[in-house]
Amino acid sequence: MKWEVFVKAMQGMGFTYDPSTAGSSVKFDPPDKKDSSITFHKPHPDPTLQGTMLLEFRRRLQRQYGWTTEHFAKFEAEAHAVEEEVD
């Protein structure tokens, strides 16, 4: 998955993207302001998230926000819609 698709899908889930953190680290602020932010590292030089990185991101979202199968299904639908816009 391209990084741009991941960012837009996260935004579609209600997160705010904050690229102003140090280095390749970027912050996503959740829709519920009572929850803490989550930080991911943007892949470089190739901006593609490989399978193992996506699995790690999934584990972290599940652990930090309690995402269920339904959350990931919605995220995948958001990502698919973004990919269609990009193509």
Secondary structure, DSSP 8 states (H G I E B T S, - for coil): -BHHHHHHHHHHTT-EEETTSSTTEEEEE-SSTTS--EEEE---SS-B--HHHHHHHHHHHHHHH---HHHHHHHHHHHHHHHHHH-
